[in-house]
Amino acid sequence: MGREWEPEELKEKKMTLENAPAGRWERTKTRYQEMFNYFSEPVTTELLPPRAPPHPQAPPKQYTLLISLDDLLVTSTWDRQHGWRTAKQPGVDYFLAYISQFYELVVFTTQHSYTALPILDQLDRYNFYIEHRLFREHTRSINGEAVKDLSYLNRDLSKVILLDTNPAHVVTHPENAVIIPKWKGDPKDNGLVAVIPFLESIAIYKPPDVRPILSAYYGKDVPTEYAKLEAEGKRKHIENWMQNKGSRSNSFGSFFSVSSRSTQNAPPTYLEQKRKEAQQQYLDEQAQIAKNKDYLESLLKHEQAVIAAQAPSNIWEAIEAVRGNPKAVDEELLERLGKGGVEGVPPLPPPPPGMVVNPLVVPGQGQDGKKA
């Protein structure tokens, strides 16, 4: 374990010969410690890939929003008739669809991937809203507690918000956290939707660093405290409008303390205008999804068939996949899928007018179907 550093090893550890431990004992100690880190550190040093270039027809998303899963988006409920079931918090579908306009949305759960993935597939059926998914294997273990250490995130932490229900999950970066009460299955609870105005205001006003703002709200009832702040801003907005645009004459109305211009006619604030635009965009998007549901279901069925075709079919293939030797892709099957030649999978219909999708690319071929 005290051997000299190899180039690939230095690259993986993001070290150079100049700053790496130089002595034999120091190298041995470093490698020995890493054996234990395997069980306490995330599976990778960069949890998220580099941000993709923004879509040319959509405004860039400057901020990343990490959302917990348990007791926030869903919870487990039990009754005599059905036993244990997973319930969605009221408004969760609206929350994901609406807030994804503003943020790079990442679900970060302390569940293992094999239990969380089926739930996430139901929450975001067409993979429209949740851009990345992080699981327990991406957390750190500190004193036996799963911790979401944002230093591994591969994002500018001045633009990162972590929405959670457990303060123990955010001990390394409380300045990036918004903690809201756990949802316990109450169908009348609107705690998730109530936090939307706070989150959208940050994305609309674009502060250079979210951490001072989040720190000011830490430990407080965020929806309530923010609602007070927005109400005060609205009051000042109307007051300024009345002073600048209201009637200054001694009219009949002003004599009896009745303004000739009702506050109802005050123009919307910048926040209200942007919020209205975002809500309209949400409605338009939902209408498009409903209109093209059959096509989206066909795409989903094809995707599931492709995944099944590449999944390990026995324990030995699964072991090889873990070792980094995945099952060879059945190119003939994928080609038949693209042409609708597999039983139980209908031919892929052409995209509806105005909808742009990536064509099915058969491995080893270009998008024109010719050999690459």
C-alpha positions, 0 to 999 in steps of 0.5 A: 500500500506504500507503493508510488502513486500511479498517474491514473490513481492521482487523476482519480484522487484529483492530486498531483505529485507535488501535493500528494503524500510523498512518504511511504508511510503517508501513502500507506495511511492514505490508501488505508483510510480510503478503504473505510471511506468506501462505506462512508463516502458517496459512490462518486466525487461528483454527484451531478454531471456538468450542466447541459447547455440551455435549450435555445427555446427556454430560458436558462435555469441558473439555480439547482433545487434538491428535493427530498422524497420521504415525508415531503413528496410522498409518505407511507400510509397504512390502513386495515383495508390496503395495508402499507401504501405510498401516498403523494402529498397534495399538490405534488404533481403541480409542484414538480411541473410548475417549479421545474420551469425555474430550477434544475430539479434534482430529487435527493433521497436517503432511500436506496435506488431500488426502492426509490426508482419505482416511486420516481417513475410514477411521480415523473412518468415522462421524465419531463421535470426531474433532471437528476436522481440521487439516492442513499449511495450518494450520501455520506455517513456521519455518526451513522446518519445519512447526510447530503453533503453538497460539496460533492454536488459539482454545482456552484453552491451559491445557486443551490437550494436543498428542500428537506424535512430532516435537519440531520440530512443537511448538517454539512450545509445548513446555509443551503437548506430550507427545512419544512415540516414532515408530511404525515399523510394529511390530505388537507396539508398544503405545506409543499404548495405553500413553499412555492412562492418563496422558491419562485421569488428567488428564481425570478429575482435572481440573487447572486447568492442564495445562502444569506437569504436561506440562512435568514429563514432557517428555523422559521416557518418559511411560507408564513414569514415569506408571505408577510414579506411579500404582503409588505412589498405589495403594500409599498408598491400600491402606496407608491403607485397611489402617490405617483398616479392617484388623484391629487385633486379635491374631488368629491371622492377625496372629500369623503376619503374615497380614492378616485382610483381604487387600489384594485386598479394598481398595476401588478408588481414585477413578481406578480407579472412573472408569476402570471407568465409562469402559471400560463406556461404551466397551463400550456405545457399541461395542455400539450401533454394531455393532447399528446398523451398517446404519443408519449405513452408509445415513447415510454413503452419503447423506452421500457422495452429498450431497457428490458432488452439491455437488462441482465438476464441472469445473476452472472450477467448482473455480476459482470455489469457491476464489474463494469462489463455490461451485457452486450446490446442486442442491436437486432432487437433494438432495430426491430423495436425502432420498426415496431417488430416486437410483440407487445410493442406497437410501431412508434408513431410519427411525432405530432406536428410541432413536437420535436423528439430525438429519433431512435438511434440504433447503436452502431448507426447514425441517425440516418440509419447508415453504419456509423 
